[in-house]
Amino acid sequence: MNANRLRAGCAIVIAVMALDAVAQSKPIAYPSKGQSAQQQQNDDGACYSWAKSNTGIDPATASAAPPPQGGAAVGGGQRVGGAARGAAGGAAIGAIAGDAGKGAAIGAVTGTMAGGARARQEKRAQQSNAQAQSQGAMSTYYRAWAACMQGRGYSIQ
């Protein structure tokens, strides 16, 4: 039951992130005052520089932000803590059942798995937060860029 809820929740988060990514694409500028393609390219470059200097956001680096740290080091503490708690609980249950060693071993394995699951959940949350921050920054930049382009006579969609 919990696995199905987790899968459904992940599917919803992925769908929302995909929609947000589409919403964060660069707005389209239409030359409503007959500007040439060369003039539009010049204006786009000037507005890129203006928006970058006024917002402090460079879209070239904002979209290439490094992902949160990953690898074996992530979640090591949760796994060790989970193993220790599981071993203690398993030993207590095993003592009641007559084999504390076997109970501790089973508890340690179970605790390690639970700790790893917590670590993965925290990593997903960190990645989601990093993506939300990046999208917010790009939205700010694109609003500034659009204002500049509108000031130069373009319709923005």
N, C-alpha and C positions, 0 to 999 in steps of 0.2 A: 504494500500500500504506500509506504513512504517512498519507495523507489519510483513508483508511478507519479507521485506528486512532485518529486524532484525532477523527473524527466519532463513533466508538463511545465513546471516552472522554468526550467532551462530553455525549453522550446519557446516559451513566451518571451523570455529575455532576449533570446537570439533574434526573434522576429522584430521586436521593438528596436533593437540595435540596428538591424538591417534597414528598417524604415528611417531611423534617425540618420544613418549614413547617407541615404538617398536625399534626405532633407538638407543635409549639410553640403551638398554639391554647390559649386560656384554658380551664382546667379547668372542669368543670360542678359546681356546688354544689347539692345536693339538701337541702331543709329537713327533716331527719330527726326533728326534735323539734317539728314543727307550726308553724314560724315563718311568719308572714304574708309576703305579697309585699313589703309596706312594710318589715317588719323585715329581710327578706333584702336589700333595696336599701340600707338603712342599714348593715347588717353588711358588705356588699360595699364600700361607700364607706369605712368605717372600716378594713377590711383592706387596701384599696388604699393608703390613707395609711400604715398601719403597715408594709406590705411595702416601699413606696417609701422610707420613712425608714430602715428597717433594712438594706436592700440598696443604697441609693443609686441604684436603677434606676427610672426613670419610663417605663412602657410607652408612654406617649404620645409621648415623644421617642426612645426606643430603636428603635421600629419605623419612625420617620421619619428615621433617620440618613442624611446625605447620602452618595451613592455616591462611590467614589474618583474623583479628577480624570480627566477624559476630554478628548477633543478633539484638535486637531492637534498640541498641544505634547507629548502623550504619545508617546514612542517616537521623537522627533526625533533624539535622540543615537544610537539604534540604527540608524536609517536612514542617517544621515550616516556613521557608522563602517562600516556594511555597504557603503555605496557606495565609500568609500575603499579598503577591503580588496578589494572586487570589482574596482575599477578597476586596482589594483596587480597583482592576479592575472591579470586579463584582458590587461593590457599585456604582462606576461611571456609569456603564452601567445601573444598576438598577435605579439610580436617573433619568436617561434620560427616562427610561421606566415607571417610576412612583413608583417603589418599591425597594428602595435602600437596605433594609434589606434582602429581598429574593435574590437580585443580589449578595450581599456580601456573603451570605451562599453558594450559588452555586459556586461563584468564589473561596471560601476557599476550598471547596471539590475538585474542579478541580485542584487548585494549590497544594493541598496536594498530589494528585495522581501524578502530574507531578514531584513534588519533590521526591517522592518515586521512580519513574522510573529513575530519575537521580542518586539516591543513589544506586540502583541495578546495573546500568550501570558502575558506579565507582567501585563497589565491584567486578564485573566481570573483569574489567581491572586490578585491584590489584591482583586478583587470577591468571590471565594470566601472569602478570609480575613475580610473585613469582614462577610460574611453569617454566618460561623461564630461570630464574636465577638458579633454581635447576638443570635443564637439562644441562645448560652450565657448571655448576660445575661438574656434573657427566661425561660429555664428557671429561673434563680436566683430571679427575681422571683416566678414562678408557684409555686415551692415555698414561699416565704415567705407568699404570699397564701393558699395552700391550708392551711398550718399554722394561720394565723389563723382561717380559716373553720371548720376542724375544731374548733378550740378554742371556737367559738361554737355548736357543735352541728350542723354540716352534714356530709353525706357528700360526698366529693369523688371525681369520676371524671375 
